[in-house]
Amino acid sequence: MDFFEYKKDELFCEEVNLIEIAENFGTPTYVYSSKTLNLHIDAYMDSFTSKDYQICFSVKSLSNIAILNILKNKGCGFDIVSGGELHRAISVGADPKSIIFSGVGKSKNEIEDGILNEILSFNIESKAELRKIETVASNLKKIAPVSIRFNPDIDSGGHDYITTGRKGDKFGINNLDETIELAKYIRDSKNLEMVGLACHIGSQILNLKSYEMASKKTIDLATKINKLGIDLQFFDMGGGLGVPYLDESPPHPKELISMLEEVFVNRNEKLILEPGRSISANAGVLLTKVEYIKDNFAIVDAAMNDLIRPALYGAKHDIWNLKNKTNAMKKYNVVGPICESSDFLGKDILLDIAEDDLLCIKTAGAYGFVMSSNYNSRLRSAEVLVDGKTFNLIRRRENIQDLIGMETIPND
């Protein structure tokens, strides 16, 4: 559910006409709904009944600090995958003990920052990473909290690029025996403490069977680890719950959490989830203007550098005219100005449009702006946050000086 709807044939975000936002800030512009963000996080928070839990929002899906501040104030922790994301979370006043550091390539400096900020845990994804964390912690005379991310070898479905729980994927520890050996190593280390067990099987997951299988494998592995004399504080079951981009029918967070609580009913560990897409995707849209119409092409001022999901994943987004016109509907390929044939935002989209019309690309809040770039030396878009009847610029549009400001000509 979201709060983008037509009122008197003009598209609104909550109580704000999106045409007004386009007129104030230009296009392309990302627009986020505070009310939708709050609704989606409440759908998780209100669904827990019997377990100690923590929601750690996946910062990589939408990282603007204004958004993170909203989620922090709702009680969210954060799942991070870089030192930059750690800095974003800390900058909005997040409790470090609610931050989990995931990712396969943590650098020495990132590990130091995590340890010194006293985060909840590092999700370990390889023996080499564990050794590096131990060395950094020893040099700092600290004990680093770690959880092992094991790979349950479960195919969650969806695009290959966002499936993360199979053997052969780059994430997690693939071998059960290696996981046990790592647990023993952590137990015997003076600078490591094993606090949890982590598992993440993918993204845009549309059924709960894969979650259930992963949960049962987590219990089996945890039982073996407990026999080593290790008490675990939490199970981190990742995120990945899907959203309706077009006509998909993903499970509600309550269905997921009810299933998890049932599977873990006899366990005492805290349950951690890392939702990203299911909180942020439908809370954001991308506004763009039709520059030209050529045959069945609607050439707009947004491009794959603004929203790369269609070009990268073949993802499909609904596209609406900001004015609800239906008299001359026609199928268009909505494309951008970038010099790539892959630069499309939607194919065979039924629209009634003319040049200079304003369009809204739906469900763009997750993996939208965060994956944008300056390809073709294009300026990255503005971001705007709507809260009821008010709207605020939360990131200005880049300018030409931003584009070249960090570049120099030698000996000039």
C-alpha positions as CSV (number, residue, x, y, z in Angstrom):
1,M,0.0,0.0,0.0
2,D,1.1,3.6,-0.6
3,F,-0.2,7.1,-0.6
4,F,0.1,8.1,-4.2
5,E,-3.3,8.5,-5.8
6,Y,-5.3,10.7,-8.2
7,K,-7.4,13.5,-6.8
8,K,-9.5,15.3,-9.4
9,D,-7.4,13.6,-12.1
10,E,-4.1,14.9,-10.8
11,L,-1.6,12.7,-9.0
12,F,-0.9,13.4,-5.4
13,C,1.6,12.1,-2.8
14,E,-0.3,12.3,0.5
15,E,-1.8,15.8,0.4
16,V,0.7,17.3,-2.1
17,N,0.1,17.6,-5.8
18,L,3.2,16.1,-7.6
19,I,2.9,18.7,-10.3
20,E,3.7,21.3,-7.7
21,I,6.9,19.4,-6.7
22,A,7.9,19.1,-10.4
23,E,7.4,22.9,-10.9
24,N,9.4,23.7,-7.7
25,F,12.3,21.3,-8.2
26,G,12.3,20.3,-11.8
27,T,12.7,16.8,-13.2
28,P,14.0,14.1,-12.8
29,T,13.2,14.2,-9.1
30,Y,12.7,11.4,-6.5
31,V,9.7,11.9,-4.2
32,Y,9.2,9.9,-1.0
33,S,6.1,9.6,1.2
34,S,6.6,9.7,5.0
35,K,3.2,8.2,5.6
36,T,4.0,5.2,3.4
37,L,7.4,4.7,5.1
38,N,5.7,4.8,8.5
39,L,3.0,2.4,7.4
40,H,5.5,-0.1,6.1
41,I,7.7,-0.1,9.2
42,D,4.6,-0.4,11.4
43,A,3.6,-3.5,9.4
44,Y,6.8,-5.2,10.7
45,M,6.9,-3.7,14.2
46,D,3.2,-4.5,14.9
47,S,3.5,-8.1,13.7
48,F,5.7,-9.5,16.4
49,T,3.9,-11.1,19.3
50,S,6.2,-13.4,21.2
51,K,9.9,-12.9,20.4
52,D,12.5,-10.4,21.3
53,Y,13.2,-8.7,18.0
54,Q,15.1,-5.9,16.1
55,I,14.3,-4.5,12.7
56,C,17.5,-3.4,11.0
57,F,16.6,-1.4,7.9
58,S,18.8,-2.2,4.9
59,V,20.5,1.1,4.2
60,K,21.6,0.1,0.7
61,S,18.0,0.2,-0.5
62,L,17.5,3.9,0.3
63,S,20.2,5.8,2.2
64,N,19.2,9.4,2.4
65,I,19.7,10.6,6.0
66,A,16.3,12.2,6.2
67,I,14.8,8.7,5.5
68,L,17.1,7.0,8.0
69,N,16.1,9.6,10.6
70,I,12.4,8.7,10.2
71,L,13.2,5.0,10.6
72,K,15.5,5.5,13.5
73,N,12.8,7.5,15.3
74,K,10.4,4.5,14.7
75,G,12.9,2.2,16.5
76,C,14.7,0.8,13.5
77,G,18.3,-0.3,13.6
78,F,20.3,-0.6,10.4
79,D,21.9,-3.2,8.2
80,I,25.0,-1.7,6.6
81,V,27.5,-2.9,4.0
82,S,30.1,-0.1,3.9
83,G,31.9,2.5,6.0
84,G,29.9,5.2,4.3
85,E,26.6,3.6,5.4
86,L,27.9,3.3,8.9
87,H,28.7,7.0,8.9
88,R,25.1,7.7,7.6
89,A,23.6,5.7,10.4
90,I,25.7,7.2,13.1
91,S,25.1,10.7,11.8
92,V,21.4,10.4,12.4
93,G,22.0,9.2,16.0
94,A,21.4,5.5,15.5
95,D,22.3,3.3,18.5
96,P,25.5,1.4,17.4
97,K,24.2,-1.6,19.2
98,S,21.4,-1.8,16.6
99,I,23.8,-1.8,13.6
100,I,24.9,-5.0,11.8
101,F,27.7,-4.8,9.3
102,S,27.2,-7.2,6.4
103,G,29.1,-7.6,3.1
104,V,31.9,-9.7,1.7
105,G,34.7,-7.1,1.3
106,K,35.0,-5.1,4.5
107,S,38.3,-3.1,4.6
108,K,40.6,-2.7,7.5
109,N,39.4,0.9,8.0
110,E,35.8,-0.1,7.9
111,I,36.4,-2.9,10.4
112,E,38.2,-0.4,12.7
113,D,35.3,2.0,12.4
114,G,32.8,-0.7,13.3
115,I,34.8,-1.9,16.3
116,L,35.4,1.6,17.6
117,N,31.7,2.6,17.2
118,E,30.8,-0.6,19.2
119,I,28.3,-1.9,16.6
120,L,26.1,-5.0,17.4
121,S,27.9,-7.4,15.1
122,F,29.9,-8.1,11.9
123,N,28.3,-10.7,9.7
124,I,31.3,-12.9,8.8
125,E,31.4,-14.2,5.2
126,S,34.8,-15.9,4.9
127,K,37.6,-17.3,7.0
128,A,39.9,-14.6,5.6
129,E,37.6,-11.9,6.7
130,L,37.4,-13.4,10.2
131,R,41.1,-13.4,10.5
132,K,41.3,-9.8,9.4
133,I,38.7,-8.7,12.0
134,E,40.6,-10.6,14.7
135,T,43.8,-8.9,13.8
136,V,42.2,-5.4,13.7
137,A,40.5,-6.1,17.1
138,S,43.8,-7.3,18.6
139,N,45.6,-4.2,17.4
140,L,42.9,-2.1,19.0
141,K,42.9,-4.2,22.2
142,K,39.2,-4.8,21.7
143,I,36.9,-7.8,21.4
144,A,34.9,-7.8,18.1
145,P,31.4,-9.2,18.1
146,V,30.8,-11.4,15.1
147,S,28.0,-13.6,13.6
148,I,28.6,-16.2,11.0
149,R,26.6,-15.8,7.8
150,F,26.1,-19.3,6.6
151,N,24.8,-20.2,3.1
152,P,21.7,-22.5,3.4
153,D,21.9,-23.4,-0.4
154,I,18.3,-22.2,-1.0
155,D,17.2,-20.7,-4.3
156,S,14.7,-18.0,-3.3
157,G,13.7,-17.3,-7.0
158,G,13.9,-14.0,-8.7
159,H,16.7,-12.5,-10.8
160,D,20.2,-14.2,-10.5
161,Y,21.7,-10.9,-9.5
162,I,19.6,-10.6,-6.3
163,T,19.7,-14.3,-5.3
164,T,22.2,-14.7,-2.5
165,G,21.6,-18.0,-0.6
166,R,22.8,-20.7,-3.1
167,K,26.1,-22.5,-3.2
168,G,28.2,-20.7,-5.7
169,D,26.9,-17.3,-4.7
170,K,29.6,-15.0,-3.3
171,F,27.9,-14.5,0.0
172,G,28.2,-16.5,3.2
173,I,30.0,-19.7,4.3
174,N,29.0,-22.5,2.0
175,N,30.3,-25.5,3.9
176,L,28.7,-26.7,7.2
177,D,32.0,-28.2,8.5
178,E,33.8,-24.9,7.8
179,T,31.0,-23.0,9.7
180,I,31.6,-25.3,12.7
181,E,35.3,-24.8,12.5
182,L,35.0,-21.1,12.4
183,A,32.7,-21.2,15.4
184,K,35.4,-23.1,17.3
185,Y,38.0,-20.6,16.2
186,I,35.9,-17.7,17.4
187,R,35.2,-19.4,20.7
188,D,39.0,-19.8,21.4
189,S,40.0,-16.3,20.2
190,K,40.8,-13.6,22.8
191,N,39.6,-10.9,20.4
192,L,36.4,-12.3,19.0
193,E,33.0,-13.1,20.4
194,M,30.3,-15.1,18.5
195,V,27.0,-13.3,19.2
196,G,24.8,-14.6,16.4
197,L,24.0,-16.7,13.3
198,A,23.0,-15.0,10.1
199,C,21.4,-16.0,6.9
200,H,20.1,-14.0,3.9
201,I,18.7,-15.8,0.9
202,G,17.9,-13.1,-1.6
203,S,15.6,-10.2,-2.6
204,Q,12.2,-9.7,-4.1
205,I,11.0,-13.0,-2.5
206,L,7.4,-13.8,-3.2
207,N,6.7,-16.9,-1.2
208,L,7.6,-18.0,2.4
209,K,8.7,-21.6,1.7
210,S,12.4,-20.5,1.2
211,Y,12.3,-18.5,4.4
212,E,10.9,-21.5,6.3
213,M,13.5,-23.8,4.9
214,A,16.3,-21.4,5.8
215,S,14.9,-20.9,9.4
216,K,14.9,-24.7,10.0
217,K,18.5,-25.0,8.8
218,T,19.4,-22.1,11.1
219,I,18.0,-24.0,14.1
220,D,19.9,-27.2,13.1
221,L,23.1,-25.3,12.8
222,A,22.6,-23.3,16.0
223,T,22.0,-26.6,17.9
224,K,25.4,-27.8,16.7
225,I,27.1,-24.5,17.7
226,N,25.5,-24.6,21.1
227,K,27.1,-28.0,21.7
228,L,30.5,-26.2,21.4
229,G,29.7,-24.2,24.5
230,I,28.6,-21.1,22.5
231,D,25.4,-19.2,23.5
232,L,24.0,-17.2,20.7
233,Q,22.3,-13.8,21.3
234,F,20.4,-13.6,18.0
235,F,19.4,-15.1,14.7
236,D,19.6,-12.7,11.8
237,M,17.3,-13.9,9.1
238,G,18.0,-11.1,6.6
239,G,15.4,-9.4,4.5
240,G,14.3,-9.8,0.9
241,L,10.5,-9.8,1.2
242,G,9.1,-8.8,-2.2
243,V,6.8,-5.9,-3.2
244,P,4.2,-5.4,-5.9
245,Y,5.8,-3.6,-8.8
246,L,3.0,-4.6,-11.1
247,D,0.7,-7.5,-10.3
248,E,2.8,-9.5,-7.9
249,S,1.2,-10.6,-4.6
250,P,4.0,-10.9,-2.0
251,P,3.4,-12.1,1.5
252,H,2.5,-9.5,4.2
253,P,5.2,-9.0,6.8
254,K,2.8,-10.4,9.4
255,E,2.7,-13.7,7.5
256,L,6.5,-13.8,7.4
257,I,6.9,-13.0,11.1
258,S,4.1,-15.4,12.2
259,M,5.9,-18.2,10.4
260,L,9.3,-17.3,11.9
261,E,7.8,-17.1,15.4
262,E,6.3,-20.5,14.9
263,V,9.6,-22.1,13.7
264,F,11.6,-20.4,16.5
265,V,9.1,-21.0,19.2
266,N,11.4,-23.1,21.3
267,R,14.4,-20.8,20.9
268,N,15.4,-17.9,23.2
269,E,17.5,-15.9,20.7
270,K,16.5,-12.4,19.6
271,L,15.1,-12.4,16.0
272,I,16.6,-9.8,13.7
273,L,15.2,-9.0,10.2
274,E,16.8,-6.7,7.6
275,P,14.0,-5.4,5.4
276,G,14.8,-2.8,2.8
277,R,12.8,-3.0,-0.4
278,S,9.5,-3.9,1.4
279,I,9.8,-0.7,3.4
280,S,11.1,1.8,0.9
281,A,10.1,0.6,-2.6
282,N,6.5,1.7,-2.7
283,A,7.3,4.8,-0.6
284,G,9.1,6.5,-3.5
285,V,8.5,7.5,-7.1
286,L,10.6,9.2,-9.8
287,L,9.1,12.2,-11.6
288,T,10.2,12.8,-15.2
289,K,9.1,15.0,-18.2
290,V,8.4,13.9,-21.7
291,E,10.8,15.7,-24.0
292,Y,9.9,14.1,-27.3
293,I,7.6,11.6,-28.8
294,K,9.0,9.6,-31.7
295,D,7.0,6.7,-33.2
296,N,6.2,4.5,-30.2
297,F,9.0,6.0,-28.1
298,A,8.4,8.5,-25.3
299,I,11.8,10.1,-24.7
300,V,11.9,11.5,-21.2
301,D,14.5,13.5,-19.2
302,A,15.1,10.6,-16.7
303,A,17.5,7.8,-17.8
304,M,19.2,4.6,-16.8
305,N,21.7,6.7,-14.8
306,D,18.7,7.8,-12.6
307,L,17.0,4.5,-12.4
308,I,19.1,1.5,-13.6
309,R,16.8,-1.3,-12.4
310,P,15.0,-1.8,-15.8
311,A,18.3,-1.8,-17.7
312,L,20.2,-3.9,-15.2
313,Y,17.6,-6.5,-14.1
314,G,14.9,-6.2,-16.7
315,A,12.7,-4.8,-13.9
316,K,9.3,-3.6,-14.6
317,H,7.8,-0.4,-13.1
318,D,4.3,1.0,-13.5
319,I,4.4,4.5,-15.1
320,W,1.6,7.0,-14.7
321,N,0.9,10.4,-16.2
322,L,0.6,13.1,-13.5
323,K,-2.7,14.1,-15.2
324,N,-5.1,11.2,-15.4
325,K,-5.8,11.2,-19.2
326,T,-7.3,8.2,-21.0
327,N,-8.7,9.5,-24.2
328,A,-5.8,8.6,-26.5
329,M,-4.1,5.6,-24.9
330,K,-1.2,4.1,-26.7
331,K,1.6,1.7,-25.9
332,Y,5.0,3.5,-25.5
333,N,8.5,2.5,-24.8
334,V,9.6,5.0,-22.2
335,V,13.3,5.7,-22.8
336,G,16.0,8.2,-21.7
337,P,18.6,10.3,-23.4
338,I,21.6,8.1,-22.7
339,C,23.5,6.7,-25.6
340,E,22.7,3.1,-24.8
341,S,20.0,0.9,-26.4
342,S,19.5,-0.5,-22.9
343,D,18.4,2.9,-21.6
344,F,14.8,2.3,-21.1
345,L,12.5,2.8,-18.1
346,G,9.5,0.9,-19.3
347,K,8.4,-1.1,-22.4
348,D,4.9,-1.3,-23.8
349,I,3.5,1.2,-21.3
350,L,-0.1,2.2,-22.0
351,L,-0.3,6.0,-21.7
352,D,-2.1,9.0,-23.0
353,I,0.7,11.5,-23.3
354,A,2.1,14.6,-25.1
355,E,5.4,16.3,-25.1
356,D,6.1,18.2,-21.9
357,D,3.7,16.0,-19.9
358,L,5.0,14.9,-16.5
359,L,5.2,11.2,-15.7
360,C,5.6,9.2,-12.5
361,I,7.6,6.0,-12.3
362,K,6.2,4.0,-9.5
363,T,7.8,1.8,-6.8
364,A,11.2,3.6,-7.3
365,G,12.0,4.1,-3.6
366,A,14.3,1.1,-3.3
367,Y,17.5,0.8,-5.3
368,G,16.6,3.9,-7.2
369,F,18.6,7.0,-6.3
370,V,21.1,4.9,-4.4
371,M,22.2,3.2,-7.7
372,S,22.2,6.4,-9.7
373,S,25.4,7.7,-11.4
374,N,26.8,10.4,-13.5
375,Y,27.0,8.3,-16.7
376,N,27.1,10.5,-19.8
377,S,28.1,13.3,-17.4
378,R,24.5,13.6,-16.3
379,L,23.6,15.4,-13.1
380,R,22.0,13.3,-10.4
381,S,18.5,14.2,-9.4
382,A,16.9,15.9,-6.5
383,E,15.2,14.1,-3.6
384,V,12.0,15.4,-1.9
385,L,10.2,14.2,1.2
386,V,6.5,14.7,1.6
387,D,4.8,14.7,5.0
388,G,1.1,15.4,4.9
389,K,0.6,18.8,3.3
390,T,4.3,19.8,3.4
391,F,7.3,18.8,1.3
392,N,11.0,19.5,1.7
393,L,14.1,19.1,-0.4
394,I,16.3,16.5,1.3
395,R,19.0,16.4,-1.4
396,R,19.5,19.2,-4.0
397,R,20.0,18.5,-7.6
398,E,23.7,18.3,-8.6
399,N,25.1,21.2,-10.6
400,I,28.0,21.4,-13.1
401,Q,30.5,22.3,-10.4
402,D,29.6,19.1,-8.5
403,L,30.2,17.2,-11.7
404,I,33.8,18.4,-12.2
405,G,34.7,19.8,-8.8
406,M,36.8,16.8,-7.8
407,E,38.7,16.7,-11.1
408,T,42.0,18.4,-11.9
409,I,44.2,18.9,-15.0
410,P,47.8,18.2,-14.1
411,N,50.2,21.1,-14.4
412,D,47.4,23.4,-15.5
